[in-house]
Amino acid sequence: MHRFIKSRKESRCRPFYPTACCELFHITKAVLLACCFQIFLIIIIGITYYYMELNGYFYNVIYFRTVMSVVGLAYFLGICASVSVLHVYSDNDHNFRLRV
């Protein structure tokens, strides 16, 4: 099993750029952009499925609403996780890196 060791970041280390957003942004901007994309996408999905329900595209509306609530919950949890990553990174103790 891998053990993570917390160590101080040296001044000569490059800033951390995760794979999110095609490695174009620093982690703080990438997390905010991912949150905005998630919020935008869940709004678009909700509006689309609502109009599909109004026009009779769904046979069992009860199942549709259950699935939409689960999808909405998954998006909400993803947004909360992204914000918590941003909060943890922007804490006072953000000058560390993890080594395996």
C-alpha positions, 0 to 999 in steps of 0.5 A: 500500500502506498504511503503519502508523505507530507512535505513542504513545497520548495520555491523552485517547484512549478505550480500544480496544473491538474489534468482538468480543463486540458491542463490550461489552467492552474488548479484554482481556476480549473476547479471553478471552471469545472463547477461552472460547467457542472452547474450549466450542464445540470440546468440544460439537462433539467430544462431539456428533460422538463420540456420532454416531459411536457411534450409526452416523451416519457411514458412513466414520469415517476421514473423520470423524476427519480432518475433526474433527482439522482443525476441532480444529486450526483452533480451536486455532490460533484460540485461540493467535492470540487469546492472542497478541493478548492477550499483545502487547496486555498487553506493556509497550509497549501504549500505542501506536495504529496510524495509517494 
